[in-house]
Structures are given as structure tokens and as C-alpha cells.
Amino acid sequence: MKRGRIKALSISCILLSFFLCGLAVLPPTVQASTVTATVTVGHLPYAVAFTPDGKYAYVASVDQISVINTATNKVTATIKIEGSVGIAIAPDGKYAYVTNSVSIANGYNNFVSVISTTTNKVMATISLGGVPTSVAITPNGVYAYVTENDLINNKNVGLVYVISTVTNKVTTKITIYGSPNAVAITPSGEYAFVVSQGSISSVGNVVNGTVSVISTSSNTVTATVTVGSGPSAVALSSDGEYAYVTDSDSEVSVINTAKNTVTATVTGLSSPNGIALAADGAYAYVTNAVGANGDNGTVSVINTATNTVDETLTVGVNAYGVAVAPNGEYVYVTNFDDGTVSVIRTGTETEPTSSSSPATPEFPAQSLTITLLVSAIIVLSIVIIAMKKAEKSKLGKNNKRKPRISKTSWVNHFFIF
């Protein structure tokens, strides 16, 4: 092999090696989110919640609770409970707490159903006064906080019930201004953020939306934050630093929980209903009742780093409740008018775990990096071997004594021509 050809091959291989190494350190490509399945559930589904292992999703509808196997996206069980609105599953995954309001002859029968996720049967019923809407459970699983929305009675005051999950009895009632209809608890368990739709104006519009911050140690309101009109849902980041609130102004208010002030407002939504955050806090998923053209509901994907909408997905009619799977790879959305749940495959590249479902095997970014680096090393090794063989061949032809090659001599082959 001629020395000129060796030089050309060496330079080409060096450039190829740098190119492969460059690819190895590039961040993985983020895929767009897509709707991958639609699951038929009960009539008028409101809310959805995942079990901690992600294997099942429980959907609360006005006529039943539907249990979806997330590996197959099939309903594997139904629990006949009327008037289901909100749902939350205990951190240990053993029980689901469901808020119910059933119309009766002289008013409403309002209660919380406690469901065993092992048997999918109602184990207890807790009676309440007003209409219960949302429910959230403390991280230690000891208490459930339930909002009572009494807006229909125009009292402009509501309650938050604190229920002991040990005794399944109400231990405390907290008075909240307006009509509280959503609650979320910080990851530390120190505070509960309660969304209230506020008072009713003379023309019937809900105004003066607020978020009440409740200390769970004293069960008293320690702060009140003003947000947009008619707020409907609240979700907290995994680090507890921010609370995200949807409102009827088609906005999301971002609250700094350390200061209890609104630090940003996300626009570009369309009649938002529910909101949920991914476990890593990178994205918030907001359900919109209608699309921009007044057609099917949509889901807006908010980048929490920039507080802007990255993408919008079309789902069913009147998208309402939303939950993100524990592994972050799927988002389940209830379509209120369709009686369905839309399954969205997110654009994140979270590696599946043995305990998290749904999960589709992926080729991890780490494996790609290692593969490319190894490829670069192999290419360099081939060049060195080829050059050594060429040198041997040349020496053999000239009948010269084989030279001793030092450990660093190959470097000279590359850079001294």
C-alpha cells in the first residue's frame, strides 16, 4: 500500500471517528407526542388516576368506575358507583378514594367511596354535606383532602374535608371562600393548594378566582393567591416549587409556592379543564374543552422551562381529566362527551422499568452513546493495524531489519507526513 493512500485513509478515518464521537454526545432526539389508543369507558368520564406501579388507570364516570389495564388499554373491571367525579389512589396503591354526588328526591346524596384496588369493591362510604368534587391524598397516605363545591346553592363559601384514611372518618372541616373544586398536595405533604371559583357576579359569571394555601399541620389557611376567573384545576411540580392552575380565561397561572405569588401566565389555551405534570416536571399537560376552531377537545403540552405551549394534540370531545403515567411515557385523558379515554404517547425518552407500565422497549440513549464510542475506537484500531501491515510489507520488500516501534509511534503515523 502506498504511503499516500495510507495518509488519505488515516485522515478519512480520523474525521469519521470525530464525527461518530460528536454524534455520541448529542442529546437524543425528542419525538412528538401522539395519540396511540382510545378506550371506551363509562358515561361522562370526569377524572383518571394511575396506580403507583402504573399497571392500571382508574376512570371516574357518572355511572361507574372503569379499570384500564395499561399494558393492553382494555377495561378489565367496572365498579358500579353513581355520580363519580374525582378520584385519587393512595401512595401504597391499595385503595382508591372517589368523590360522589347522586341526585335524590330532596337534593343530593354526597359521599366518598373507598375502593379496594385488590378486589375492586367498595370497602367504605363516607357521608359529606355539600357536593364533593376533587380529592387528594397526603404523601404518607394518612389523610385525604376533599373539596366541597357548593356553587349550585350560591352560598359563596365551601369546605375542605380532612378524612383519616385509617378510620375513614372526617376529622376536620376547613372553611374556604368561594366554591372550592380542586385540590393538590405538595410532595412534602406540608401544604394543600385548593382552587376556588370565587363569587358569582350579578350576571352569573364566576369571578375572583383564588387559590387557598392550607397548612396540613394546623389545617388552617395560611395564604390566598388571586388567579384568573373560574379556576378549575391545580397541579404541583415534583419538587413542590410551583403550582399550576387552569382558569376560564384560557390561561394557566404559575405560582411560586415559596412566595405564594403568580410569577408567570401561560396563554394560548382554549377553555382549559384539567392539568397534570410529568414526574420530572419538564412538561405540564392541559386538557382543553374545545379546539381552536371549536371542534374536538385538545391537550396542550406546556414546556415548564419556558412556560410556553410546545405542541397541541387533538383528542375527543370536551377533554376533561388528565393524568401522567408514573414512568412519564403516557398521558391518559378523559373525553367527557365521548365517554372515552385518549392514550397519548409522550415525546419523552424515559427508560421503562420493570415495575412501570405501560412500557414499550426503547433503544436507550446511553446504549447509542457507548456503541458510537466503541465504533470510533474500532476504526482507529483498524487504521493502526493497516499502517503497521503496510510498513512490514515495505520493509520486507527492501529486505530491511524490522524496526522497533515505540508505544507512541502510531501517533507519528497520523500527524507527521
PyMOL commands that set and color helices and strands:
alter all, ss='L'
color gray80, all
select helices_A, chain A and resi 3-25+151-153+365-397+409-415
alter helices_A, ss='H'
color red, helices_A
select strands_A, chain A and resi 34-40+45-50+56-61+65-69+74-79+84-89+95-104+107-116+121-127+131-137+143-149+157-164+169-177+180-185+191-196+210-215+220-226+233-236+242-247+251-256+261-266+272-277+283-288+298-303+308-314+319-324+330-335+340-345
alter strands_A, ss='S'
color yellow, strands_A
deselect
rebuild
show_as cartoon
